[in-house]
Each structure stands twice: as structure tokens, then as C-alpha cells.
């Protein structure tokens, strides 16, 4: 595995683990604000569950390099699943995490594909062109 791919995997896994812990602790209310009003599950339950998933996926991405492709694909799928919440935050003009204008919320939407690609690259799902 290349140094770039390993670095990407460990960095994203660490970030996700940290983010998951903040779901359960210091940023819990901020994350609750991002759960769309139309979502049929209590916002706190969503935040706790998504935090647990982030901790699990993040820790697995770091600690289980033999399963990096599977975990990377699962992490990318997770980013796809939560994207409607990001769209809802923009559409519903919800302030959270310093995203206090429609412009900031709109720009944030373009970072989700970056996270998806990062997970796929770090997991080795996206292969180097030379090897493909």
C-alpha cells in the first residue's frame, strides 16, 4: 500500500473516530441541529447512532488495514447516506458548526464528494491508474 493511501486511510479514520466521539459529547447539540425536521427518528437518537457508526468505521479504518477496502467502501456509503442531511441543512437554512449563511451551507455540499473519494482512495477501492 502506498504511503499516500496509508496516510489518507489513517487520517480519515482518525478524523471519523474523533467526530464520532464529539457526536456523543461536546458537539451533540450541533449535530442534532443538522438532523432534518422531516426525518422520522428522534434527532438525539440519530446523533448517538451516527456517532457510534463513525467511531466504529473510523477505528476500523485505522486498526484493520487488511479490511481497508471493505471499510473504505462502507465509509463512502455512510457519506452518501448522510448527504440528504447536508442538503436539508442548506434547504432549511439551519445554522450549525459555523455554517450560518446559505453560501457556507451550499459550499459545504461540495465537500461530501471529496469525503467519498477520500474514503475510496484510502481504502484502496480507487486504484492507482498505473496498477489498474
N, C-alpha and C positions, 0 to 999 in steps of 0.2 A: 504494500500500500504506500502511496506517495506521501511525502511529508505534508504537502498541501492538503491532501484528503484527510489525513490523520488529524491535522490541526483543525480543519473545518469540523470534523466529527466531534472532537473533544471540546472545542469552543462552543458549538451549538448545544451539545449535551449538557455542558456546564451551565450555559445561559438558561436552558429549559428547566434544569433542576432548580436553579435559583428562582426563576419566575414561578415555578410551581410552589415553592416554599412561601413566596410572597402572596400567592393566592390564599394560602391558609393563615397568613399572619398580617403583616403590615399593610398590604395593598388590597385587602379583602373587599373593602367598600368601593374602591376604584374599579375593581373587576366586576363587582355587582352592577355598577352603573353601565357597564358595557353589555350586559345581557339584555337582548331586545325585549320590549314590553310584551310582544306577541308570543314569545317563547313559552310553551305550556308547562314549564318546570320552574319552581321557585328559584330566584336568582342566586340565593346563597347556596343552594344545593348544586346548581350548575358550577359556581365558582369553586366549591370544595371538590367536586368530581373532576373538573378540568385541571385543578391544581394537582390532584393525585395522579392523573394521567400524565401531566407534564413532568412530575417528579419521576414517575416510572419510566417514561420514554427517555427523558434526559439522562437518568442514571444508567439505563441500559445502553444508550448510545456510547457512553464513556466506558462502561465496565465490561461490555460484551462485544469486543471487536469481531469475534467470529460470526456474530449475528448482525453485523452492521448493515447489510443490505436489507434485511427484514425490518430492522428498527428504523432505518432511514426512510423506507417506504411507508411505514406506519406513521412516522413523524410528519412526512409530507402529506399523508392523508388527513392527519389531525389538523394541519394548517388549512387544508381545503374545507374541512367540516366547520371550523370556527370562522371562516371568512364571512358568512352571512351576518355574523355579529358585528364585524367591522363595517360592513355595508350599512347595517341598521344604525350603528353609531353615527355614521355620516348622514343617513336619510332622516334620522330622528333628532339630529343636532344635539347629541348627548356629549357633554363635557366629561372627560376623564383623562388622566395621565398627561395633562398639559395640552390635550387636543381640544382647544377651546374656540376654534373657528372652523367653519366649513372647509376652508382651504387646507388647514392642517389635517383635518379628518380625511379629506379627499386624497391628499398626497400620501397619507399612510396606506391607503388601499394598494398602492403600487409596490409596497414593501412585502406584501404577502407572497407574490410570486417569487421574490428573492429568497424568502424563507423556505419555500417549497424546493427551489433549486438547490439551496444550501443543504437541506436535508438529503436530497437525492445525490448530490455530489459527495457529501461527507460519508454517506452510506455505500458509495460505490455503485449506486444504481445508474447514475450517469457516468458512463465510461469515458476515458480519455479517447480522443479521436484516433490517436496513434494505435491504440490497442483494439479498437472496435473493428 
